[in-house]
């Protein structure tokens, strides 16, 4: 019978009122009802394949018990893992998660936001692309609960959950310096997004502090669209010239995977000739012959805090906590200091 089953049909078969059926099916607490009667109603509802009319419930309560999530790229292991964690956390609090990917495209992001708002989600967890301030401001003006994830805009007072990207990059360069690397390079995205700027600035500050050699050629900025040839060109430039880089910090796992594939085809040994560190972890790194040192973001904590912040914001949209978490540098063979830094013949 499916969706055609009504409360009256169940009530008639159970020999009770429709009001009593409604109470049993829509309330978790049935201690005030005869247990045998309640079990009979539930059994009949199951037999008839009854499902609650969620639309009717949402119109009555003004809640849909859904959370909208927009990430930059669901194919990125970082984003996919975060969505799964948010989904699990939301489910524990009684919410279903609906998600989409913006691909760092402002137009696509706005369309996704519009779709989720029209679906009457109870709140939004967003990783907005550059230039999305007006969209976020408009959501706030509509009093829609929201939390920014992995990034934020200094010009807006919003709830957000991020990691300290500046400190993470700073620590990575300090580690490379401590292992005897003198020419530390970095390949990262050329974007206005603050978290990417923080990664770059943390690198620059650490290089300056360690007083190691820094040429303009040791910092390479590439487009966020992940053009393989451009990223490979940046790597080749770092590894060429009179003072080639002896260590490289990759600003994302996608950049790292492209570069590690090229490094594997060159006459270089990691870590003897070149030390490498990746921002974020992906299982694909395990395929590289030298276990890669990486900056581990606390995904469980990020996802948990994002959901908790959103739940608070649902109760009071003026509640805008700023959560800044610390990343962890996981040191592995790719930055081992024991290498002789000799070219492979």
Buried (B, 14 or more C-beta within 10 A) or exposed (E): EEEEBBBEBBBEBBEBEBEBBBBBBEEEEBEEBEEEBBEBBBEBBEEBEBEEEEEEEBEEEEBBBBBBBBBBBBEBBBBBBBBBBBBBBBEEEEBBBBBBBBBBBBEBBBEBBEBBBEEBBBBBBBBBBBEBBEBBBEBBEEEBBBBBBBBBBEEBEBBBBBBBBBBBBBBBBBBBBEBEBBBBBBBBBEBEBBBBBBBBBBBBBBBEEBEBEBEEBBBBBBEBEBEEEBBBEBBBBBBEEEEBBBBBBBBBBBBBBBBBBBBEEEEBBBBBBBBBBBBBBBEBBEEBEBBBBBBBBBBEBBBBBBBBBBBBBBEEBEEBBEBEBEBEBBBBBBBBEEBEBEEEE
